Amino acid sequence: MNLSGQNFIAGKRRGADATFKARDAETGALLEPPFAAASSQDITDACTAAGKAQAAYANLSLPDRARFLRSCADHIDALGDVLTQRAMAESGLPEARLTGERGRTVGQLRLFADEVEDGAWQALRIDHGDATRTPPAPDLRLRMVPLGPVAVFGASNFPLAFSVGGGDTASALAAGCCVIVKGHPAHPGTSELVAGAITAAAAETDMPEGVFSLLNGPDNALGAALVNDPHIAAVGFTGSRAGGLALMDLAAKRAVPIPVYAEMSSVNPVVLLPERLDEAAEVLASGYVASLALGAGQFCTNPGIVLAIDGPALDRFIAATAAAVADVAGQTMLTASISHAFVRETRHLASLPGARMIGCGKEAADHAARAQVHIVSAGDFIADGAYAREVFGPSSIIVRCQDIAQLQQVLEGMEGQLTATVHMAPADYPEAARLLPVLETRAGRILANGWPTGVAVTHAMNHGGPFPATSDGRSTSVGTLAIGRFLRPVSYQDWPAQLLPPALHDTPTTALRRIDGIWTVG
Ligand code: NAP
């Protein structure tokens, strides 16, 4: 594996003073090579290059932009096992998961390429002027334009699909925004390989220099400098609540504040309605534990809270859950600090007076998580917000409610979530219908009879939710709607036809347009 340990600045590798190394997630051993931290000059140069490239990139034809995205996917595919092996070492995630994640990463780049060419995301509108009206109606034509260069923070828990070439990068590039990635310090080798692929794709498809850069650094200083750089127009982030809040604060205090799309913390409540619980307590327990333990619980959609009504069916569910959790082997966590945080947070949870552990996974080695499930009464849960705090890893709480009214009260007291799930039999539909309006106010995706882990990359997916699930519940970070985060509308009033963007001419286009109020193709 040929890694240089350098940053990528506008198509060129740069960086001499190596300052940090990745660690093998399982053994803690340092991995070669050492990586160069971006200097303040590197940060300025990457941002300036993005600022210079922005207009040229934004004005490329849509087929050219799509070609670049497809070429990024092809080059990432071509990395093959080298990428998977390095990502396995740096993240501790198993090969099958990372192979799947690579498929998802290239799949989403190709999906965004198709989306770019489709063109409907431009929200093209034409309202022809009418001089005979009183007052005369102006000729108005609208399209969405890119915000400008986007700073993307690679996420620790998806070294491929939410990192250098992940969803934020794909949607920002699709929107016509140049991208500067702040690599996650836990997987710099993986980041370098993917950045090399994107850089090669940019050269192959004649993209303007500065369309993409990757900067590494071992601490907060790099991220803060990026958010503060005047060329940066928006931020995409997945990580801790503290990190997301810090970036939002920095962005809001800039001379020119910018939007931060941060995905932060969610406990993803799952409701087990009585009839379904009674007919399938054991099946539900097995699905619950599988979802909880998947990827060592390091998913933003991990089912952290289960709500059900007290009774014999819940007792059966608890017994089956305890048995299933006991079979879960220890799993390596992404980083030593995430593993330490998991131990600290689960100890804190266990120390709360109302919490009782009902099941615990097998002994785990250093840096590995031991799955665990606690139970608490709804009364205690409502009285102390500490029970509802996200524990990142394979930990979950069952909340025992007296009746459906108390279950609803628990939901009403919860913060914003990425997902909420209801398990129901047909006889439960009246209760499900009663809960749905509450869930709509709390969550971005509402599942029936499923488990929240696993987020399909499609047109109708929403991976977002009210604060603190994300900083801005009006948008998604997964699926084609994610392109909208990096766009803003511009109206052209009474402009001469020959000076208008071609998509706003009266001549037919392939993209969907709204012409004088009527949706039109052609
Ligand atoms: P993190 O600490 O939030 O860091 C994510 C990225 O943001 C890193 O590149 C980090 O840079 C940067 N960053 C964090 N705080 C910053 C600040 N104040 N100023 C500038 N940059 C900042 O997340 P993590 O390292 O992935 O994991 C830590 C914890 O985050 C986990 O234990 C878990 O609780 C949570 N987490 C949640 C999710 C989720 O999906 N809900 C996903 C991942 C992590 P540096 O490290 O270089 O400073």
Residues whose N, C-alpha, C, O or C-beta is under 5 A from the ligand:
A	BS01	NAP	F153 G154 S156 N157 K182 G183 H184 P185 G217 P218 D219 N220 G223 A224 T238 G239 S240 G243 A246 M264 S265 S266 F299 C300 I338 A341 F392
